[in-house]
Amino acid sequence: EVQLVESGGGLVQAGGSLRLSCAAAGFTFSDYAIGWFRQAPGKEREGVVCINNNGTIYDRDSVKGRFTISRDNDGRSLYLQMNSLKPEETAVYHCATASTCWSYYDHWGQGTQVTVSS
């Protein structure tokens, strides 16, 4: 059974930092792309950043230079270092897997809440 478990969310002031983690189990982690998504209340889910199994990274313009994705294949974990956080980035952050970053994401974690206060 595929399992993705996010952690590391919390409350932070604007301009602060958080590091999210996603622990994976039940599949060959190194074979897949894995990405971070977020969904704010009343808004559609949006992709934040993704890393392919070859290390290629795709991130949305609004997080470039502030968010860093990394993966530890041996540890079966994904990380998201988020710096200079903004109140509008308050959302539930999910990790999800796909064959490539541009493919259908078929497994999702439950998410971790990130709240950025102004």
N, C-alpha and C positions, 0 to 999 in steps of 0.2 A: 504494500500500500504506500502510495506516494504521500509524504508528509512535508509540509513547509511550515515552519514556526518562526514568526517574527518576534523580535524583542528590541528593547532600547528606546522605545518612545517615551514621551513625558511632556512636562511643561517647561518651557524655556522662554526667556525674554527675547524680544526682537534683537537681532544681531548675534544671538547666541548660537551654540552648536549642539548637535546630537549625533550619535553614531548608532545606526540601526543594524541589526543582525538578522539573518535568515538562516536557520538551520534546516538542512534537507536530509531526507531519508527515503528509502524505498525505490530509488532509481539510480542509474549511473550518472551522477552529478556532472562529471566532466564532459559528458556528451552533449549537454544541452545549454542553450542560452537561458539566461535568467535575468529578470528585470524587476524594477521597482515601479509601482503604480501608486496613485493616491486618489482619494475621493473625499472631497469636502462636503459638508451637509448641503443638500439641495443642488449639488453640482454633479456633472458626469465624471466618471472615473477618467483619469488621464495618465498617460505614460510619463514617467520621470526620466528614467535612464535604464539602459539594458546593456549587458555584456554577453557577447557570443562565446561559444566554447573556444574560439581561437583568440579571445581577448579583445576583439574589436568592440568598441563602445559607441553607443548612440545615446545622446542625451538631448533633452529639450533646451532650447536657447535660454530660457529663463533661469536655468540652474547652472549653466556653464560657468566655470571658474569658482563655483561655490560648493557644489556637490561632487563627491568622488565615489565611484562604485569600484568595488574590488571583490575578487572571489578567491577562495582557498579551496582548491579541488580536493586536496588531501583531507582537509577538515570538513568538507562538504558544507561549506558556509559561504554566504554572500554578505557583503557589508555595504553600508551607505553612510559615508561621512558627510554630514550636512553642516555647512558653516554659513554665517551671516543670514540666519533664518529670518523670514518675513512673516508677519501676521497672516497674510493671505495664503501661506503655505500650511496653515492648520488643516489637518486632514487625517484620515486613517490611511496608513501606508501599508501596502501589501507587496509581497514578493510573489512572482509567478514564473513558471517555466514554459519554454517552447523549444521547437527544434532549432529555430533561429530567431533573432530579435524581431524579424518582420513576419513571423509565422503566428498561427493561432496559439494563444496561451491556454493550456489545458489543465494546469494544476495551479491552485492558488492557496496562499496562506490566509489565516483568519484576519491578519492585520494588527498593526500597533498604532495607537493614537499618538499623534504629534500635535501639540497645542503651542502656538507661538503667541505670547501676549505682547501687546503694544505698550 
